[in-house]
Amino acid sequence: MLSWTHILVVVALVVLLFGTGRVSTLMGDVAKGIKSFKKGLAEDDDEASAKPEPKTINATAETTNDKTSS
């Protein structure tokens, strides 16, 4: 089981190894990734909700007058 002390020790080690500048840059990149992921999901929802126009076929019946049958 992880406790708060274990998590704090891991966070402290990460900050010591990478420095605060590197960690903040990494968190900023993660935030940008999450924002773009949410934006992509929203765009997919918009495209899915937009219904395409139904296709209609206009068929006209042409009548031919056959002169030989008169």
C-alpha positions in Angstrom: 0.0 0.0 0.0 1.2 3.5 -0.8 0.9 6.0 1.9 1.4 9.8 1.8 4.9 9.5 3.1 5.9 7.2 0.2 4.3 9.6 -2.3 6.1 12.6 -0.8 9.5 10.8 -0.8 9.0 9.9 -4.5 8.0 13.5 -5.4 11.0 14.8 -3.5 13.3 12.5 -5.4 11.9 13.5 -8.7 12.4 17.2 -7.9 15.9 16.5 -6.8 16.8 14.5 -9.9 15.2 16.7 -12.5 15.0 20.1 -10.9 11.9 22.3 -10.5 12.2 23.8 -14.0 12.2 20.5 -15.7 9.3 19.2 -13.6 7.2 22.4 -14.3 8.0 22.1 -18.1 7.0 18.5 -18.0 3.7 19.3 -16.2 3.0 22.0 -18.7 3.5 19.6 -21.6 1.1 17.1 -19.9 -1.5 19.9 -19.5 -1.2 20.8 -23.2 -1.6 17.1 -24.1 -4.7 16.8 -22.0 -6.2 20.0 -23.5 -5.6 18.8 -27.0 -7.1 15.4 -26.2 -10.2 17.1 -24.8 -10.4 19.3 -27.9 -10.1 16.3 -30.2 -12.9 14.5 -28.3 -15.1 17.6 -28.6 -14.4 17.9 -32.3 -15.3 14.2 -32.8 -18.5 14.7 -30.9 -19.4 17.7 -33.1 -18.7 15.7 -36.3 -20.8 12.8 -35.0 -23.7 14.9 -34.0 -23.8 16.7 -37.4 -26.1 14.6 -39.5 -25.4 14.5 -43.2 -28.2 15.6 -45.4 -30.3 12.7 -46.7 -29.7 11.8 -50.3 -32.7 11.9 -52.5 -33.1 10.5 -55.9 -35.4 12.4 -58.2 -36.6 9.9 -60.7 -38.8 11.1 -63.6 -40.8 8.7 -65.6 -40.5 9.4 -69.2 -43.4 8.4 -71.4 -42.6 7.5 -75.0 -45.2 7.9 -77.6 -44.8 5.0 -80.0 -46.0 6.2 -83.4 -46.2 2.7 -84.9 -48.9 1.5 -82.5 -51.5 4.3 -83.5 
